[in-house]
Amino acid sequence: MTIALVTALTAALAVGLYWFQPWRLWQDRTVSEALPAVPEKATAAPSGAGSTTPAPPAGPETLTEGSFISHEHATKGTAKVVRLADGSHLLRLEGLDTSNGPDLRVWLTDAPVKEGTAGWRVFDDGKHVSLGKLKGNKGDQNYAIPAGLSLGDYSSVAIWCDRFDVSFGAAELSEATA
C-alpha cells in the first residue's frame, strides 16, 4: 500500500512539474534582435517618357504601435507593426519585459485589450494568428507577418500562454504617430 501511494505521488509530482514548469519563473531569456538591414541603394526606376517611379521606402516604416499592459503576469514594452523596404511586414517587440512560462506564443488578434482579469482570456474568442513561439521574455525581437494577411483585421497583440489559455500581457495597436 505504501509503495503504491509513493508511486502515485511521484507520478503526480512529475506530471505537475512538467505541466506548470515553475522553474521558468526564475529563468529569463533575453533577445536582442535588430530590425532587418536597410538595402544599400534605393533608387527610382525609370517608367518611361521622362517620369520615374518612386523608390520603395529607404527603411522600415512603423504602421501601428501600442504599449503592453499586464494581464496574468506583469508585462511592459512596445509592439509595432513595421513595413520593411521590400514590402514585407513584421511585428517588432521592443523593450519587452514579462515573466517566462510554458508554451508562450505571440498572437495578432482582433480582440479589444481590456484591463485586469476581464482581459486575460478574450484573445482566443475571435480571429487570431500565431506568429510563433515567444523567442524570449525580455528584449527586442521580430516576428514575420505572413504575406497576404489583412492587417486591418487585427487590432491587438497578445503574449499568449497556449498551455493555460491566458494572456500574460497585451497591446492595443493604433496608427503610428510620425
C-alpha positions as CSV (number, residue, x, y, z in Angstrom):
1,M,0.0,0.0,0.0
2,T,2.8,2.4,0.9
3,I,4.7,1.6,-2.3
4,A,1.5,2.3,-4.4
5,L,1.0,5.6,-2.6
6,V,4.6,6.8,-3.1
7,T,4.5,5.7,-6.7
8,A,1.2,7.7,-7.3
9,L,2.5,10.8,-5.5
10,T,5.8,10.7,-7.5
11,A,3.9,10.3,-10.8
12,A,1.5,13.2,-9.8
13,L,4.5,15.4,-8.9
14,A,6.3,14.6,-12.2
15,V,3.2,15.5,-14.2
16,G,2.6,18.7,-12.2
17,L,6.2,19.8,-12.7
18,Y,6.0,19.1,-16.5
19,W,2.7,20.9,-16.8
20,F,3.4,24.0,-14.7
21,Q,7.2,24.3,-15.2
22,P,7.6,26.5,-12.2
23,W,11.4,26.9,-12.7
24,R,10.7,29.1,-15.7
25,L,9.5,31.9,-13.4
26,W,13.1,32.4,-12.3
27,Q,14.7,31.9,-15.8
28,D,14.9,34.9,-18.1
29,R,15.7,34.7,-21.8
30,T,16.8,38.0,-23.3
31,V,16.7,38.5,-27.1
32,S,18.4,41.4,-28.8
33,E,17.4,41.4,-32.5
34,A,17.8,44.5,-34.7
35,L,15.4,45.4,-37.4
36,P,16.4,43.8,-40.7
37,A,19.1,45.7,-42.6
38,V,18.1,48.5,-45.0
39,P,19.1,47.9,-48.6
40,E,22.2,49.7,-49.6
41,K,20.6,51.5,-52.5
42,A,17.0,52.5,-53.0
43,T,16.8,54.3,-56.4
44,A,14.0,55.4,-58.6
45,A,13.4,53.2,-61.6
46,P,12.5,54.8,-64.9
47,S,9.0,54.1,-66.1
48,G,9.1,55.8,-69.5
49,A,8.7,59.3,-71.1
50,G,10.9,61.1,-68.6
51,S,8.9,60.1,-65.5
52,T,10.2,58.0,-62.6
53,T,8.5,55.5,-60.3
54,P,9.2,56.4,-56.7
55,A,11.6,54.0,-55.0
56,P,10.4,52.0,-52.1
57,P,10.9,53.5,-48.6
58,A,14.6,53.6,-47.7
59,G,14.0,52.0,-44.4
60,P,11.4,50.4,-42.1
61,E,8.1,52.2,-41.6
62,T,6.1,51.8,-38.4
63,L,2.4,51.4,-39.4
64,T,0.8,50.7,-36.0
65,E,2.0,50.5,-32.4
66,G,0.9,50.1,-28.8
67,S,2.2,49.6,-25.3
68,F,1.7,46.4,-23.4
69,I,-0.5,46.2,-20.3
70,S,-0.2,43.4,-17.8
71,H,-2.6,40.5,-17.5
72,E,-1.8,37.2,-15.8
73,H,1.9,38.4,-15.4
74,A,3.5,41.8,-15.2
75,T,4.3,42.8,-18.8
76,K,5.9,46.0,-20.3
77,G,7.2,47.1,-23.7
78,T,6.0,48.2,-27.1
79,A,4.6,46.3,-30.1
80,K,4.9,47.7,-33.6
81,V,3.8,46.5,-37.0
82,V,6.5,47.5,-39.4
83,R,6.6,47.6,-43.2
84,L,10.1,46.8,-44.5
85,A,11.6,48.3,-47.6
86,D,10.9,45.1,-49.6
87,G,7.1,45.5,-48.7
88,S,7.0,42.6,-46.2
89,H,5.7,43.2,-42.7
90,L,6.9,42.2,-39.3
91,L,5.8,42.6,-35.7
92,R,8.5,44.1,-33.6
93,L,8.5,43.8,-29.8
94,E,10.7,46.4,-28.2
95,G,11.8,46.6,-24.5
96,L,9.6,43.5,-23.7
97,D,9.7,42.5,-20.1
98,T,7.4,39.8,-18.9
99,S,7.6,36.5,-17.0
100,N,8.8,33.4,-18.7
101,G,6.3,30.5,-18.9
102,P,5.4,27.3,-20.7
103,D,4.3,27.4,-24.3
104,L,4.2,31.2,-24.8
105,R,3.1,32.5,-28.2
106,V,2.9,35.9,-29.9
107,W,-0.5,36.5,-31.4
108,L,-2.1,39.1,-33.6
109,T,-5.8,39.3,-32.7
110,D,-9.0,41.2,-33.3
111,A,-9.9,41.3,-29.6
112,P,-10.0,44.6,-27.7
113,V,-7.4,45.0,-25.0
114,K,-9.1,45.0,-21.6
115,E,-7.5,45.9,-18.2
116,G,-7.4,43.4,-15.4
117,T,-8.8,39.9,-15.2
118,A,-11.5,40.7,-17.8
119,G,-8.8,40.8,-20.4
120,W,-7.0,37.6,-19.6
121,R,-8.9,35.2,-21.8
122,V,-10.5,37.2,-24.6
123,F,-7.9,36.8,-27.3
124,D,-8.9,33.3,-28.5
125,D,-12.6,34.2,-28.7
126,G,-12.3,35.8,-32.2
127,K,-9.8,36.0,-35.1
128,H,-6.2,35.4,-34.2
129,V,-3.0,34.3,-35.8
130,S,0.1,32.9,-34.1
131,L,3.3,34.4,-35.2
132,G,5.3,31.8,-33.4
133,K,6.7,30.9,-30.0
134,L,7.9,33.8,-27.9
135,K,11.7,34.0,-28.5
136,G,12.5,35.5,-25.1
137,N,10.7,37.1,-22.2
138,K,12.9,40.1,-22.3
139,G,14.4,42.4,-25.0
140,D,13.8,43.3,-28.7
141,Q,12.5,40.7,-31.2
142,N,11.0,40.4,-34.6
143,Y,8.2,38.1,-35.9
144,A,7.4,37.8,-39.6
145,I,3.8,38.5,-40.5
146,P,2.6,36.1,-43.2
147,A,2.2,37.7,-46.7
148,G,-1.3,38.3,-47.7
149,L,-2.6,38.7,-44.1
150,S,-5.1,41.6,-43.9
151,L,-3.5,43.7,-41.2
152,G,-6.7,45.8,-40.9
153,D,-8.4,42.7,-39.4
154,Y,-6.1,42.7,-36.3
155,S,-6.1,45.4,-33.6
156,S,-4.0,43.9,-30.8
157,V,-1.0,41.8,-29.9
158,A,-1.1,39.3,-27.1
159,I,1.7,37.3,-25.3
160,W,-0.4,34.1,-25.1
161,C,0.2,31.1,-22.8
162,D,-1.2,28.3,-25.0
163,R,-0.9,25.8,-22.2
164,F,-3.3,27.6,-19.9
165,D,-5.2,29.7,-22.4
166,V,-4.4,33.0,-20.8
167,S,-2.8,36.3,-21.8
168,F,0.4,37.3,-20.0
169,G,0.1,40.8,-21.5
170,A,-1.4,42.6,-24.5
171,A,-1.0,45.8,-26.5
172,E,-3.7,47.6,-28.5
173,L,-2.4,48.7,-31.9
174,S,-3.2,52.1,-33.2
175,E,-1.9,54.2,-36.1
176,A,1.7,55.2,-35.5
177,T,2.5,58.9,-35.0
178,A,5.2,60.5,-37.1
